């Protein structure tokens, strides 16, 4: 029995990449896209899919998110994904509400944090965690 292949997402920036992602792949993979830019990007990707007669609901729309965990609440005007675990969980929901199908949290830019600490944060932020 042949295993289904994982989806192919094409990443980068700009409308040319969006067209390639829809034409050649199964979706789009963005960098650290600011939360305010996610909904317009998702709309652009879905419109490009519809224009090419592809089902926009089948596309994977994935972005990377840099995060930073704080011990105390950072408030409503903070940078998304920077705050307490509860604030970060709320932000993850906001990214999903904006249309992302997946958000992967990037730990490479968290200075001075050990691997065991990063794994604990990932476990606590995982769905059902």
ABEGO torsion letter per residue (X at the ends): XBBBBBBBBBBEBEAAAAAAAAAABAEBBBBBBBAAAAAAAAAAAAAAAAAAGBBAAABBBBBBBBBBBBABBAEAABBBGBEBAAAAAAAAAAAAAAGBABBBBBAAABBGBBAAAAAAAAAAABBGX
